[in-house]
Amino acid sequence: MALFVYPAQSVTLSGGATEAKQDVMIIELGDINSELDTQTGHLSSLDGKDFATQTTLAAQAADIALLEAKDFATQTTLAAQAADVALLEAKDYATQTTLAAQAADIALLEAKDFSTSAKQDDTIAALTPDTIDQIDSTPVLDTASTNIPGSASLPVQVIASTAADAQKVISVEDIGEYIGLYTGAASSEVLKCVLPLGGGEVEVDIPASTRISLRAMDATAISLGKIALNFIG
């Protein structure tokens, strides 16, 4: 069964898929394709970035290795510190050794005689001189009995050994001749001083245990007069 419509209806299609529309669509599609290409390029660039991948992780691993190589108070530094401590411990900071040395020094000082009784006795003796010796046989030697030999002969002994150190000799005599006082062993006498005429004092330095003898300074022996000697120390 057929249906006929008369007269024919006129239909206008607005906005239909015309050639012009298709051209616009083609252009739009082309723009979209270009945008997609741009985004694809950006993605490629992003793919080239190293977001904590092998490269950065490798660099980080290298840094970690360097840090691990550092000696942060580990065995090496602790060993060095231990060596330093050992050196410090080896130092003698007023310990037994130095104290022992100081004790030895103190003992030496204590052994010294700093103005003690012995020193004071020596000082007193020096400040208060006294007669330490005289002629052995008799305080006054009579030359008539014991001649004082002349200068060509050996001196005559008057003191075998002085009792102490002497710093002065005082003679008392009525002989009036030049008489020499000698020190030393027999036959090896040495002139120490010439006694004053008529007696007097002479400064001398005669050690203890010294042999004393007399002899005339002239060739003639002395056989008249008497003499006494006082040794002061």
Secondary structure, 3 states (H helix, E strand, C coil): CCCCCCCCCCCCCCCCCCHHHHHHHHHHHHHHHHHHHHHHHHHHHHHHCCCCCHHHHHHHHHHHHHHHHCCCCCHHHHHHHHHHHHHHHHCCCCCHHHHHHHHHHHHHHHHCCCCCHHHHHHHHHHHCCCEEEECCCCCEEECCCCCECCCCCCCEEEECCCCCCEEEEEEEECCCCCEEEEECCCCCCEEEEECCCCCEEEEEEECCCCCEEEEECCCCCECCCEEEEEEEC
